[in-house]
Amino acid sequence: MAKVHIPKTEDDFNNIIKAAPSNGFVALSFHTSWATPCKHMNEIFAAIASTQPSTSTFISIDAENFPDVSEKYGVTAVPFFVLLKDNQVIRQISGADPKELRSQIELYSSPTSAASSTIIPPAQSTTAPSISDAGVNGSAEEPEEGLNERLQKLLTAAPVMLFMKGTPSAPQCGFSRQMVALLRERQVRYGFFNILADDEVRQGLKEYSNWPTYPQLYVDGELVGGLDIVKEEFGNDKDFLKDYKI
């Protein structure tokens, strides 16, 4: 899976960009600490990254701490995403739209994608208004997102989403460990969310899905079930999740 890099300085950012494969895919996520939608989109960004190969590079950037980088990529509102190929901007996405972000990353990150050869012109050299003045998505007022809306965005962050205790590389319970092993054995491409890192999601998803335990597996935003159900599905249908193989 791809790692989300969080640079501390502009030199860090430049070194991460330089270290990316010459023909590799790079996704930049610009956010701020005060914009509520950014918190949720950061989670989505990480979940999408977990479905991408390690040859792709994902970078999470605090727009206010990196003003020169933000201006270079034309950031005037957050959340804001920039997709690069061969160090050229191929797509810019403004706003908190998980489905759009996921679809564009999947479209352009594919090495065989015809779209990846389409380069958009770089941003014009102009003086941009400060991000704090621009507000979120260009508006100074943004209603706080409800928990259910947040959950819906997380559920569709990737076609197959696993809500588990811990991470695939370090599961924090036996059931989550078995689920990861099962998906890995079947070569299923999936995103994940560590429910131990967010108690609001941990408790809220139980009520939202009416499923009291973890792990929980979702396909296209719909609950499949826990470990026993997923095992049963694989046992009954050899083609279960075939469309989501790596």
N, C-alpha and C positions, 0 to 999 in steps of 0.2 A: 504494500500500500504506500501511497505517497505521504510524505511528512509535511506538516504545516510549519514553516519556518517563521519565527518571530524575531526580526532584527532589532537590536538595541540601538544601533547607530546607523548613519547613512553609509558608512564604510561596510558595515555588516550586510546591509541591503545590496550594495554593489557587488560584494564578494559572492553572495548567494546567486545573484543574476549571472555572474561570470562563471560560476561553478555548474550552472545548468547545462545539459547537453546542447551542443551547437544547433541541433535541429529539434530540440525538445520543446515541450509545451510548458508554459508558465502561466499561473493564475495569480493575480494580485487582488487582495481584499483590503479596501480602505475603510476604516471605521473610526469612531471616537468613543470615549468612555461614557459620554453623557447621552448619547442617542440610543434610546431603548431598542429600536429595530436592529441596531448593530449587534447587540448581544445575541439575539436569536439567529441572525444571519451568520455570525461567527460559528455558531454550532452547526448550522447547515453547511457552511464552507468546509469545516473539519470532517463532517460526515461524508461529503462528496469526495474529499481528498482520500478518505479511507477506501474508496472504491477504485481509485486510479493507480496505475503502475508506479513503481518507485522512480521511473525515468521522468515522470512529470514533477514539476516544482510548484508548490503552493506557498505563498508568502502573505502573512497577515500583518498589516501596517496601520499603526495609529496615525491617522492623517494629520493631526495637529502637531505631533512630535516630528513629523517628516515633511515640513512645508515645501521644501524644494522638490522632493519626489512627488508630492501631491500635485504641485503645479506642473511638473513635467508631463504627468499623465492626465491633466485637465480635470482634476477632482475639485468640484465646487459644492458637492452635497454628499452625504453619506447615508446608508452604505453605498459603495461604489466599487465596481469590479472591472478589472482590465485583464484581457487574455492576450498572451503573447506567443508568437511562434517565430523562431529564428531571430529573436530579439526585436520583432516588429509587432506593433499593435494590430490585432486582427478583430477584436471585438471589445466594446465597452458596454457595461450594463449598470444602469443607475436605479437604485431602489431595492426594496425588500421583496423580491419575487423568487422564491426558492425553485419553482418549476422552470422558470426562464434560465436561472443560473445553471441548474443541473443540465438542462437540454443543450445549452450553448457550450458548456464544458465538455459534455460527451461528444458533441458535434465536432468541435475543433481539436480535441485532444487525440482523436483517432489519427494514427500516422497515415492512413489511407484515405482520409477524408478530403474530398475535393474542395470543401469549404476552407480547409486549412491553408490553401494556397491563395486565398483572397485576402489581401492586405488593405486595411482602411488607412486613409491618410493620417499622419500624426496630428495631434492637436495644434491649432495655431498658437503662435507665441503671443499671448495676451496677458494682461494683468487680471488675475481671477479675484473675485471677492473672497473674503475670509470664510472659512468653512463654518465658523460659529455664526456669521451673519447669514449665510445661506440656509442654515438649518438642516433638517433631515429631508432629503429629497427635494430641496429647494424651498421648504416651508418651515417657518419658525415654530409652528404648532403641529404636533403629531399625537394623536390619541394613543394611550398606552394599550399595547396589544394584550388581549385576553389570553388566559391559559389555553383554552380550547383551540384558539387560532394558532397559538404557538405549537401545540401538539400536532395539529394538522400539517403544519409546515415541516416539522421534524419527521413525521410519518412518511412524507413524500420526498425527503431529501435525497433518497436513492431508490431505485425500483424495488430492491430488497433491503429492508432495514431491520437490524437486530438491536433490540434494547436489552442490555445485559449488565451484569455486575462486573465492572472492570473493563478491560480492553482485550481484543483478540490476542495480543501478545502477553497479556498478564491478567487472565480471568480471575475473578475474586470469589467464585463459587464453583462447585463441581458441575452443576447443571449448565452454567454458562460455558464452562470449559468443554463439556460434551457437545454443546450446540456448535461452538466454533469448530471443533474437530469434524463434526458431521458436515458442515457447510464446506469446510476446506477439502474434505475427502471427495465431495461431489463437485468440487471446483466451482462453487457458486460465488459470483461477484456480489458483494453486499457492503452496505454502509452500516455503521454501528453508533450507538450512543451509550455512554457510561452513566447509568442511572444513579450510581453512587456519588457522582459529582454534582448532582442537582436534585435536591429533595423535592422541589416543586414538581418536576417532571416525574420523579419516581412515584410520588403519591397520586398525582393528577392522572397519569396514564392508567393506573389501576382502575380508577372510576370511569375514565373515558372509554376504555375498552371492555370494562366489566370482566377483567381478568386479573386476579389478585396476586399472581406470582411472576417472577422473572427467571429466565429470559422470556422475551416475547418476540416473535418474528412476524413482520408485516411484508406483504407483497403488493406493490402499487397502492399503498396506503390502507390496505385491508388486513385485518388481523388473521393470521394463520393459526397461531396458538403457541404453546410452550414446547418444551423438548419432546414430550411424549407424542404430541400431535404431529410435530414435524417428522419424528421417526416413523410414525404410522403412515404419513403421507408418502414418504420415500419408499416404505415397504409395499404400499398398495399401488403406487404409480412410478414406474421406472423413469418416466419423463418429467416427474415433478421438478420444477425450477430449471428445466432444461434450457429454457429461453434466456436464462440469466447466468449461463456458464461463462467463465473467463475465456 
